[in-house]
Amino acid sequence: MTPETRPAWYRTLGWTAGWLALALLAGLLLGHPWPALALAAIAALGWQAWRLRAFLALMASRQRPRARADRGAWGEVERQLQREHEDARNRARKLLELLRAYRALGDALPDALVVVERDSQRILWFNAAATRLLKLQHPADTGAPLGERLQPLPVAHWLAAGRNAEPINEIGSPHDPGLRLGLRLVPYSEDIWVVIARDVTRLTRLEQVRRDFVANVSHELRTPLTVVHGYLEMLDPTEQPAWAPMLEEMQRQSQRMNQLVEDLLTLSRLEAQEAVEDEVVAMAPMLATLRREAEALSQGRHEVAVADEAGADLLGSTRELHSAFSNLVSNAVRYTPEGGRIAITLERGDDGGAVLAVTDTGFGIPRDHLPRLTERFYRVSASRSREKGGTGLGLAIVKHVLGLHQARLEIDSEVGRGSTFSCHFGADRVRPRRAAGRPA
């Protein structure tokens, strides 16, 4: 009992006690005290029962309660009920205003928002941008399966992947094939998911312009650089000994420029590819080749170890995979001090896939740099990269090659202890080893 309701309760008890005392006094005057007291008690109970019935009827009617002038317990109950009703109405009004504000905010967003029921994939709500980008119409499409409404987009299978669904990039809009969309699935709750569709047409065009520019410039640079490098090779430093250091530096920078152009062309070609022509990649010869390349680049300055523990081959492009693995091996050799160790291992993954890992005992990479290592031209240390002869495109090439093989690159590194670059392939990319053999 709260302090606010206590006085009303005491007043009701006082009125009841007074009524019974008055009845008892009247009974004593009439000579029948107990019958008079019993009748008074019955009347008091009847009055309380009548008030209870009126209160229950008020609750059942769901009408707005009106506070009475009654200062007793029942009057206080009705006043409390009226206050609760007013608070509930205020909360409902604020909630409605908030809901309207959220709806207005959703309609003002340029991205399409579609609220979907997880199990049935049925549309619960969508904003105005969903009509423009996804051709959803209200109220006809509300309650309909999203995959059915967005045909021919492959959305139903994508939604079935749930939390594991990867974002879809550069897919055509069902409303306008000229629009390119990016789709993302966001789990909102256990039963509700949100599909976000963004118009990436302009970004796609800009990216294509950038790719064309890089490819064209690289092609145009290739010929003059080849000519310059060729003439530099023809110059004999012994004829002009004073020029020897300059010629050596010019040749080194020319070779670096040629390598940079080749890497740019390779990256442009990979970006333009949507898939690779699958073939069975024999991993035993691949590992043997990687070992020879590492030893040739190392010139005996490092210990090179190769372990083939998978006993399986990969499905993909031999050329592209060799390019990716070779980049990882050359990076490991370049950034490992003399006397360090380079380990190349191929083993089976826990999910039935395969993992090729290149581990070194080099300088290591600070953790805050790891997320950006696969960006083009990103360097942890620009001076060290130039000193080692890197172009800054190797890991970007690795990322694109693995993406074409539905694989991923994981990087684990600790400053001063070395790094491990792991290429993870799914079970569908693993094939039984055709012929037994281990790398030499």
Residue pairs with C-beta under 8 A, 6 or more apart in sequence:
1 9
4 76
5 73
5 76
5 80
8 71
8 72
8 73
8 75
8 76
9 73
9 76
11 71
11 72
11 73
12 72
12 73
12 74
15 72
16 44
19 40
19 43
19 44
20 37
20 40
20 41
20 44
22 40
23 36
23 37
23 39
23 40
23 41
24 33
24 36
24 37
24 40
26 36
27 33
27 34
27 35
27 36
27 37
30 36
51 74
55 74
55 77
55 78
58 65
58 78
58 81
59 81
64 82
64 85
65 78
65 81
65 82
65 85
66 78
66 82
67 75
67 78
67 79
67 82
68 74
68 75
68 78
69 75
70 78
103 127
106 113
106 127
106 128
107 127
107 128
107 129
109 127
109 129
110 129
110 198
110 199
111 129
111 196
111 197
111 198
111 199
112 126
112 127
112 129
112 130
112 132
112 133
112 134
112 195
112 196
112 197
112 198
113 126
113 127
113 129
113 130
113 194
113 195
113 196
114 123
114 125
114 126
114 130
114 134
114 136
114 146
114 194
114 195
114 197
115 123
115 124
115 125
115 126
115 188
115 192
115 193
115 194
116 122
116 123
116 124
116 146
116 159
116 192
116 193
116 194
116 195
117 124
117 191
117 192
117 193
118 162
118 190
118 191
118 192
118 193
119 191
120 145
121 145
121 146
121 147
121 156
121 159
121 160
122 143
122 144
122 145
122 146
123 136
123 141
123 142
123 143
123 144
123 145
123 146
123 149
124 142
124 143
124 192
125 142
126 134
126 136
126 138
126 141
126 142
129 197
130 136
130 197
131 137
131 138
132 175
133 173
133 175
133 179
133 181
133 197
133 199
134 149
134 150
134 173
134 174
134 175
134 181
134 197
135 149
135 173
135 174
135 175
136 149
141 149
145 156
146 155
146 156
146 159
146 195
147 155
147 156
147 157
147 159
148 156
150 174
151 174
152 174
153 171
153 172
153 174
155 183
155 195
158 165
158 168
158 183
158 185
159 165
159 185
159 193
159 195
162 185
162 187
162 193
163 187
165 185
167 182
167 183
167 184
167 185
168 181
168 182
168 183
168 184
169 182
169 200
170 180
170 181
170 182
170 200
170 204
171 180
171 181
171 182
171 183
172 179
172 180
172 181
173 179
173 180
173 181
173 199
178 201
179 199
179 201
180 199
180 200
180 201
180 204
181 197
181 198
181 199
181 200
182 197
182 198
182 200
183 195
183 196
183 197
184 195
184 196
184 198
185 193
185 194
185 195
185 196
186 193
186 194
186 195
186 196
187 193
188 194
211 268
211 271
211 272
214 264
214 267
214 268
215 264
215 265
215 268
217 264
218 261
218 264
218 265
218 268
219 265
221 257
221 261
222 258
222 261
222 265
225 254
225 257
225 258
225 261
226 258
228 254
229 251
229 254
229 255
229 258
232 247
232 250
232 251
232 254
233 251
235 243
235 247
237 243
237 244
237 247
237 248
238 244
256 389
256 391
259 389
259 391
260 391
260 393
263 391
263 393
263 394
263 397
264 393
266 323
266 393
266 397
267 376
267 393
267 396
267 397
267 400
270 320
270 397
270 400
270 401
270 404
271 400
273 404
275 404
276 316
276 317
276 320
276 404
276 405
277 317
278 315
278 316
278 317
279 315
279 316
279 317
279 318
280 313
280 314
280 315
280 431
280 434
281 313
281 314
281 315
281 316
281 317
281 318
281 321
282 313
282 318
282 434
282 435
283 308
283 310
283 312
283 313
283 314
283 346
283 433
284 308
284 433
284 435
284 437
284 438
284 439
285 439
286 318
286 321
286 322
286 325
287 306
287 308
287 344
287 346
287 439
288 306
288 439
288 440
289 322
290 306
290 325
290 326
290 329
290 344
291 304
291 306
291 344
291 439
291 440
293 326
293 329
293 330
294 302
294 304
294 329
294 330
294 332
294 333
294 342
294 344
295 304
297 329
297 330
297 333
297 334
298 304
298 333
298 342
301 338
301 339
302 333
302 336
302 338
302 339
302 340
302 341
302 342
303 340
303 341
303 342
304 341
304 342
304 344
305 341
305 342
305 343
305 344
306 343
306 344
306 345
306 439
307 343
307 344
307 345
307 346
307 347
308 345
308 346
308 438
308 439
309 345
309 346
309 347
309 348
310 346
310 347
310 348
310 354
310 430
311 348
311 433
312 348
312 354
312 430
312 431
312 432
312 433
313 430
313 431
313 432
313 433
313 434
314 321
314 354
314 405
314 425
314 429
314 430
314 431
315 428
315 429
315 430
315 431
316 404
316 405
316 429
317 404
317 405
320 401
320 404
320 405
321 401
321 405
323 397
323 401
324 397
324 398
324 401
324 402
324 423
325 356
325 358
325 423
327 394
327 395
327 397
327 398
328 358
328 394
328 398
328 421
328 423
329 342
329 344
329 358
330 394
331 358
331 390
331 394
331 395
331 421
332 342
332 358
332 359
332 360
332 362
332 419
332 421
333 342
333 360
334 388
334 389
334 390
335 360
335 362
335 363
335 384
335 388
335 419
336 342
336 360
336 361
336 362
336 363
336 418
337 362
337 363
340 360
340 361
340 362
340 418
341 360
341 361
342 358
342 359
342 360
343 357
343 358
343 359
343 360
344 356
344 357
344 358
344 359
345 355
345 356
345 357
345 359
346 354
346 355
346 356
347 354
347 355
347 357
348 354
348 355
348 430
349 355
349 424
349 425
349 427
351 426
351 427
352 427
352 430
353 424
353 425
353 426
353 427
353 429
353 430
354 424
354 425
354 429
354 430
355 422
355 423
355 424
355 425
356 422
356 423
356 425
357 420
357 421
357 422
357 423
358 420
358 421
359 418
359 419
359 420
359 421
360 418
360 419
360 420
361 417
361 418
362 418
362 419
363 384
363 415
363 416
364 413
364 414
364 415
364 416
364 417
364 418
364 419
365 373
365 380
365 411
365 413
365 415
365 419
366 380
366 415
367 413
369 380
370 411
370 413
372 378
373 380
373 395
373 411
374 395
374 396
374 398
374 399
374 409
375 396
376 392
376 393
376 396
377 392
377 393
378 392
379 385
379 390
379 392
385 392
395 409
398 409
398 421
398 423
399 409
402 408
402 409
402 423
405 425
405 429
406 425
406 426
406 428
406 429
407 423
407 424
407 425
407 426
407 429
408 423
408 424
409 421
409 422
409 423
409 424
410 421
410 422
410 424
411 419
411 420
411 421
411 422
412 419
412 420
412 422
413 419
413 420
